[in-house]
Amino acid sequence: MKKLLLILLLAMTASVQAQDADALFESGKEHYKADAFQEAIADWKAILDKGQHSKAVYFNLGNAYYKLGEVAPSIYYYEKALQLDPTDNEVKNNLVFAQNLRIDVIEPLPKTVFTRVYDNTIGSLDSNLWAWLSVGLLMAGVLSFLGYHFSATTVRKRILFVGSLVLFGLVLFSFTAAYLSAADEKNERSAIVFSDTMDVREAPKNSGTVAFQLHAGTKLEIIDQDGDWLRIKLSNGKDGWVSASALKEL
């Protein structure tokens, strides 16, 4: 009986929180339409504070910060939206507009043929999408094999048998892609520069020689850490040490 009451209480709490989040989301939209961007941001951040994250909330936050001309948070929230749905073209387009406001122009190193192929295949979907694709292909393969087993004609048997082999091969590929994608996501640490100007030093200390500077909105990769210092790397190959307080990790 106590367990049942606890389940009912949790369900009621979740329902109330969902309704509250919906109300905040709609309130944010109304504020946004009225050009009250700070109020819209407050509404949508309140949803995040409740532990409820969604692409729509991140996307709208990116739009609101873009309207305010705040480059770093705008890029940050667009990137957060893309983490949840890497295929959303509207988010990608708005991210490009925000990136055009950055001071830093960083030319990435040319990619090898292998890297380009990897990015265009394994990197085209996140690990969750690859996993769901694996499940779908597996179900299709099982159905095809069952069709082969129960089919009455030789031609149909051959077609379904070959089809099931192809599908099981695709299952193996998509499962491998899901594993590799998950490993990449686990190992990757990226961040956005939030300071207007950030010194990148040759050593993890304030007395370290300044190698170069970065500015708000630049995305970088975190490759090491030493206390409150992070070793970062840019897409052009440059690296150095920065204070963790100058960044916001994605």
URQUIVEN-V56206 format. One record per helix or strand of 2 or more residues. SS is the DSSP state (helix for helix, strand for strand). FROM is the first residue (numbers start at 1). TO is the last residue. Records with the same first field share a line. If there is no record, write none. Layout:
SS: FROM-TO, FROM-TO
This chain:
helix: 2-33, 37-49, 55-67, 71-84, 89-99, 113-124, 127-150, 154-187, 244-246
strand: 190-193, 197-201, 210-215, 219-226, 229-233, 239-243, 247-249
